[in-house]
Amino acid sequence: MISYSFKNTYFLLFFFMFFSFISCGQDLSSKKDIVNIEVGAQQTTQYLKLLKGRNVAVIANQTSVIFKNNETYTHLVDSLLNLNINITTVFSPEHGFRGKADASEKVADGKDSKTGLPIISLYGKNKKPTKEQLKDIDVVVFDIQDVGVRFYTYISTLHYVMEACAEIGIPLIVFDRPNPNGHYVDGPTLEIEHKSFVGMHPVPLVYGMTIGEYALMINGEHWLKNNAISNLTVIPLKNYTHQSSYSLPIRPSPNLPNDIAINLYPSLGFFEGTTINAGRGTENQFQQYGAPFFLENGFGYTPEPNFGSKYPKHNGKLCFGVHLKNVERINYVNIEWLIDAYKKTPKGETFFGATFTVHAGNTLLENQLKNGLTAKEIQNSWQPKIKEFKKFRKKYLLYE
């Protein structure tokens, strides 16, 4: 056993059995790079002793699974119930417990049809578990696949869960999972005055940490309310480094259907705060962008309601734009696509939306685009804060 300690935080790592994952979408690398990665949820013998005989709440979604082999798996909740763990409540994040809700769509409380367990939404009436919702809970388990991008809201849910548990004194166990964008750090750093649920911490857009490492950083940087510290246990990954190429076996949200979309999401996610369609309402979400007011250029598509996007931008209108499905895996935030779309937007057409600042994390990026800065100039402006972030990030890394 290897033990890591950080105030009330401790980490357990045991080495046994390897486990492979199936791919969703196009693979980004050789399978041999990911075949031995073992996620925290897989290591049941290492955490069951922390759950036995206790009332357990689980924060989970469709990615919270334990694989039996490279083709079959069971949901974490089902597995724990089969192991006689007393789960009393399931909390669900944005997109819901089964991952079917649109982005920004409120998720209602309910009951799981398979297990009968009550499901409490953390993306509806409240984003932070209440004391009443945690009443009689002895321990909370958090197991959600992140994609390593600041405006992807699962880390905001993590923050609020840590804060709620700290306030009541309930232990929290985080099952770590690989970060498919963990191989680099880049993008604008959030300025705290622009804090929102799509960005709560002063970190670059792409922060290069697993969700377990990020939880440690939340504790260590005292980002919880009143400088609270969560009584945190992280079950780390086995055979993982930040340079590992990892193909997600299950889409982490409705509009990230494959490895390409996940890799391009940090760059194309800026379009969420604009009037530009980034592939929602098509089968190539976050693999293309366009608008009906772009000049015709030989590539076009028409957004229509589909799984995960009931009301896509420019619904039913022919959009002209750029197709990115064949782009090689990148290790930086490509700001050129945002610049390109801004330049293609005719005068008189609205480009910036109400949420552009919260997605960017600052007002500077909008001004840089308006002032005609080049991609290199914009990227260079990010570097001082990235350098500063990397210095304190080192304290929380569990993997090379």
C-alpha positions in Angstrom: 0.0 0.0 0.0 1.1 3.5 -0.8 -0.3 6.2 1.3 -0.5 9.9 0.6 -1.6 12.5 3.2 -2.7 16.0 3.0 -4.3 17.3 6.2 -7.5 15.4 6.4 -6.9 13.9 2.9 -5.4 10.4 2.3 -4.9 8.4 -0.8 -4.8 4.7 -1.2 -3.1 2.9 -4.1 -3.0 -0.9 -4.5 -1.5 -2.7 -7.5 -3.5 -5.7 -8.8 -5.2 -6.8 -12.0 -5.2 -4.7 -15.2 -8.3 -3.7 -17.0 -9.0 -2.5 -20.5 -11.7 -0.1 -21.8 -13.6 -0.2 -25.0 -13.4 2.9 -27.2 -16.2 5.4 -28.0 -15.6 6.8 -31.4 -12.3 7.1 -33.2 -9.3 6.0 -31.2 -6.6 8.6 -30.6 -3.7 6.2 -30.1 -2.6 2.6 -30.0 -4.7 0.5 -27.6 -1.6 -0.6 -25.8 -1.3 2.9 -24.3 -4.5 2.5 -22.4 -5.0 -1.2 -21.8 -3.5 -1.3 -18.3 -5.2 1.8 -16.9 -7.3 0.9 -13.9 -9.8 3.4 -12.6 -10.6 4.0 -8.9 -14.0 2.4 -9.1 -12.5 -0.9 -10.3 -10.5 -1.3 -7.1 -13.5 -2.6 -5.0 -11.3 -4.4 -2.4 -9.6 -1.1 -1.5 -12.7 0.9 -0.7 -15.5 -1.5 0.4 -14.2 -1.5 3.9 -14.9 2.3 4.0 -18.5 1.7 2.9 -19.6 -1.5 4.8 -22.2 -0.9 7.4 -22.7 2.7 6.5 -25.4 4.8 4.8 -23.9 5.8 1.5 -24.8 8.5 -1.0 -23.4 8.3 -4.5 -22.8 11.2 -7.0 -22.9 9.5 -10.3 -24.0 9.5 -14.0 -23.8 7.1 -17.0 -20.0 7.1 -16.9 -19.9 5.7 -13.3 -19.3 2.1 -14.3 -17.2 -0.9 -13.4 -16.0 -3.0 -16.3 -16.1 -6.8 -16.2 -14.1 -7.1 -19.4 -13.6 -5.0 -22.5 -17.2 -5.4 -23.6 -19.4 -5.6 -20.6 -19.8 -3.5 -17.5 -22.1 -2.7 -14.6 -23.1 0.6 -13.2 -21.3 1.5 -10.0 -24.6 1.8 -8.1 -25.8 -1.6 -9.2 -22.4 -3.1 -8.3 -22.4 -1.6 -4.8 -25.9 -2.8 -4.2 -25.0 -6.3 -5.3 -22.1 -6.1 -2.8 -24.6 -5.3 0.0 -23.5 -1.6 0.3 -26.4 0.4 1.7 -26.9 3.1 -0.9 -29.7 5.4 0.3 -29.5 8.3 -2.2 -28.1 9.0 -5.7 -27.2 12.6 -6.6 -27.0 13.4 -10.3 -25.0 16.2 -12.1 -25.8 18.2 -15.2 -27.3 15.9 -17.9 -28.8 13.7 -15.3 -28.1 10.2 -13.8 -28.4 8.5 -17.2 -26.8 11.4 -19.1 -29.7 12.3 -21.4 -30.5 15.9 -20.6 -29.4 18.8 -22.8 -26.7 21.2 -21.7 -28.1 23.8 -19.3 -31.4 21.9 -19.1 -32.6 21.7 -15.5 -32.6 18.1 -14.2 -35.5 17.0 -12.1 -35.5 14.9 -9.0 -36.8 11.4 -9.5 -36.5 7.7 -8.8 -34.3 5.2 -10.6 -36.5 2.7 -12.4 -34.0 -0.1 -12.0 -33.1 0.2 -8.3 -35.9 2.3 -6.9 -33.4 4.6 -5.3 -34.3 8.3 -5.0 -32.3 10.6 -7.4 -31.7 14.1 -6.2 -30.6 16.5 -8.9 -27.6 18.8 -8.4 -28.6 20.7 -11.6 -32.1 21.7 -10.7 -33.4 23.4 -7.5 -30.0 23.4 -6.0 -26.4 22.7 -7.2 -25.1 22.0 -3.7 -26.5 19.2 -1.5 -28.5 20.6 1.4 -28.2 19.5 5.0 -31.6 17.9 4.7 -30.6 15.9 1.6 -27.5 14.6 3.4 -29.4 13.8 6.6 -28.4 10.3 8.0 -25.7 9.9 5.3 -22.4 8.5 6.7 -20.2 8.7 3.6 -20.5 10.2 0.1 -18.9 8.6 -3.0 -18.1 10.8 -6.1 -17.5 9.0 -9.4 -17.9 11.0 -12.6 -15.8 11.1 -15.7 -14.4 14.6 -16.3 -12.8 15.9 -19.6 -10.4 18.4 -18.0 -12.0 21.7 -19.2 -12.8 24.5 -16.8 -16.3 25.2 -18.2 -17.3 21.5 -18.1 -19.5 21.6 -15.0 -18.7 18.4 -13.2 -15.8 20.0 -11.4 -18.2 22.7 -10.1 -20.5 19.9 -8.8 -17.4 18.4 -7.2 -16.7 21.7 -5.5 -20.2 22.0 -4.0 -20.2 18.4 -2.9 -16.9 18.8 -1.1 -18.2 22.0 0.5 -21.4 20.4 1.7 -19.6 17.4 3.1 -17.0 19.6 4.9 -19.7 21.7 6.5 -21.5 18.7 8.0 -18.4 16.6 8.6 -19.2 13.7 6.2 -16.3 11.9 4.6 -16.0 12.0 0.8 -14.5 9.4 -1.4 -13.5 10.3 -4.9 -12.9 7.5 -7.4 -10.3 8.8 -9.8 -10.7 8.5 -13.6 -8.3 9.5 -16.4 -8.4 13.0 -18.0 -8.6 12.6 -21.8 -7.2 16.2 -22.0 -4.7 15.7 -19.2 -1.7 16.0 -21.5 -1.4 19.8 -21.5 -2.3 23.0 -19.8 -3.4 26.0 -21.8 -6.0 28.7 -22.4 -7.1 31.8 -20.5 -7.2 31.8 -16.7 -10.4 32.6 -15.0 -10.5 35.9 -13.2 -12.4 35.3 -9.9 -14.8 38.2 -10.5 -16.2 36.2 -13.4 -16.8 33.1 -11.3 -19.9 31.1 -12.2 -21.0 27.5 -12.3 -19.2 27.2 -15.7 -16.0 28.3 -14.0 -15.5 28.5 -10.3 -11.7 28.6 -9.8 -8.7 30.7 -11.0 -7.4 28.0 -13.3 -6.6 27.9 -17.1 -9.2 26.6 -19.4 -7.4 23.3 -19.7 -5.8 22.4 -16.4 -4.1 19.0 -17.0 -5.3 17.2 -13.9 -7.5 14.3 -13.1 -10.7 14.9 -11.0 -9.0 13.3 -8.0 -6.0 15.7 -8.3 -8.4 18.6 -8.8 -10.3 17.7 -5.6 -6.9 17.8 -3.7 -6.3 21.2 -5.2 -9.7 22.5 -4.1 -8.8 21.5 -0.6 -5.2 22.7 -0.7 -5.9 26.1 -2.1 -8.8 26.7 0.4 -11.3 27.3 -2.4 -14.2 26.0 -0.3 -16.4 28.5 1.6 -14.9 29.7 4.9 -11.7 27.9 4.0 -13.3 24.6 4.9 -11.3 21.3 4.3 -13.1 18.3 3.1 -12.4 14.9 4.8 -11.3 13.4 1.4 -10.2 10.0 0.3 -9.1 9.6 -3.3 -8.8 6.1 -4.8 -6.1 6.8 -7.4 -5.6 5.4 -10.9 -3.2 2.6 -11.7 -0.8 2.7 -14.7 -1.8 6.2 -15.7 0.3 9.3 -16.6 -0.8 12.6 -17.9 0.6 11.7 -21.3 -1.5 8.6 -21.5 -3.9 8.6 -24.4 -7.2 7.5 -23.1 -10.3 6.7 -25.2 -13.5 7.2 -23.1 -15.7 4.0 -23.2 -18.9 6.0 -22.6 -19.7 9.5 -23.8 -19.4 11.8 -20.8 -22.3 14.0 -21.9 -24.7 13.9 -24.9 -22.8 16.3 -27.1 -19.3 14.8 -26.6 -19.9 11.6 -28.7 -16.3 10.5 -29.4 -12.5 11.2 -28.8 -12.3 13.9 -31.5 -15.1 15.9 -30.0 -13.5 15.6 -26.5 -10.1 16.7 -27.8 -11.6 19.7 -29.7 -14.0 20.7 -27.0 -11.6 23.1 -25.2 -11.2 25.1 -28.4 -14.7 24.9 -29.8 -16.4 25.4 -26.4 -15.9 29.1 -26.7 -18.6 29.1 -29.3 -21.1 28.2 -26.5 -20.9 31.9 -25.6 -21.5 33.1 -29.2 -24.1 32.9 -31.9 -22.0 30.3 -33.8 -23.2 26.7 -34.0 -20.5 24.2 -32.9 -22.2 21.1 -34.3 -25.0 20.8 -31.8 -28.1 19.4 -33.6 -25.9 17.2 -35.9 -23.9 14.0 -35.4 -20.7 16.0 -35.4 -21.0 17.9 -32.2 -17.8 19.9 -31.4 -16.3 18.7 -34.7 -17.4 21.5 -36.9 -18.7 25.1 -36.6 -20.8 27.3 -38.8 -23.6 29.9 -39.1 -26.1 30.8 -41.8 -24.5 34.2 -42.2 -21.1 32.8 -43.2 -20.3 33.0 -46.9 -21.0 29.8 -48.8 -17.7 27.8 -49.0 -18.6 24.3 -50.2 -19.3 22.9 -46.7 -22.6 23.2 -45.0 -24.9 21.5 -42.6 -28.4 22.0 -41.1 -28.8 21.7 -37.3 -31.9 19.9 -36.2 -33.2 18.7 -32.8 -31.5 15.4 -31.7 -30.3 13.6 -28.7 -28.8 16.1 -26.3 -29.9 19.2 -28.3 -33.6 20.0 -28.4 -33.1 23.6 -29.5 -29.8 23.9 -31.4 -28.6 27.3 -32.6 -29.9 28.1 -36.1 -32.3 25.2 -36.0 -33.4 24.2 -39.5 -31.1 26.7 -41.2 -28.3 25.8 -43.6 -25.0 26.8 -41.9 -21.8 27.3 -43.8 -18.5 26.8 -41.9 -15.6 24.5 -41.1 -15.4 20.8 -40.8 -12.8 19.5 -38.3 -13.5 15.8 -38.0 -10.2 14.9 -39.6 -8.0 17.2 -37.4 -5.2 15.3 -35.7 -5.1 15.2 -31.9 -4.0 18.6 -30.5 -2.2 19.6 -27.3 -3.2 23.2 -27.1 -6.2 25.5 -27.2 -6.6 26.5 -30.8 -7.9 30.0 -30.8 -7.6 30.4 -34.6 -11.1 28.9 -35.1 -12.7 31.5 -32.9 -10.8 34.2 -34.7 -11.9 32.8 -38.0 -15.5 32.7 -37.0 -15.4 36.3 -35.7 -13.9 37.6 -38.9 -16.5 35.7 -41.0 -19.4 37.3 -39.1 -20.7 40.2 -41.1 -21.1 43.6 -39.6 -24.6 44.0 -38.2 -24.7 40.3 -37.1 -24.3 39.6 -33.4 -21.3 37.4 -32.5 -20.9 37.6 -28.7 -23.6 36.1 -26.5 -24.5 36.7 -22.9 -22.3 33.9 -21.6 -19.1 34.6 -23.6 -17.3 36.2 -20.6 -18.1 33.4 -18.2 -16.9 30.8 -20.8 -13.7 32.8 -21.4 -13.3 33.5 -17.7 -12.4 37.1 -18.4 -13.4 40.2 -20.5 -9.9 40.3 -22.1 -10.5 37.7 -24.8 -13.6 39.5 -26.2 -11.5 42.8 -26.4 -8.6 40.9 -28.0 -10.9 39.6 -30.8 -12.4 43.0 -31.3 -9.0 44.6 -31.5 -7.8 42.1 -34.2 -5.0 40.4 -32.2 -3.4 37.4 -33.8 -3.7 33.9 -32.4 -0.1 34.0 -31.3 -0.6 37.3 -29.5 -3.6 36.0 -27.7 -1.9 32.7 -26.8 1.2 34.6 -25.5 -1.0 36.7 -23.2 -2.1 33.5 -21.4 1.4 32.4 -20.6 2.2 34.3 -17.4 -0.8 33.0 -15.5 -0.3 29.5 -16.9 3.2 29.6 -15.5 1.9 30.7 -12.1 -0.7 28.0 -12.1 1.7 25.3 -13.0 3.8 26.2 -9.9 1.1 25.4 -7.4 -0.5 22.7 -9.5 2.6 20.6 -8.9 1.7 20.1 -5.2 -1.4 18.1 -6.1 -0.3 15.9 -8.9 -0.5 12.2 -8.2 0.8 11.1 -11.6 3.7 12.0 -13.8 
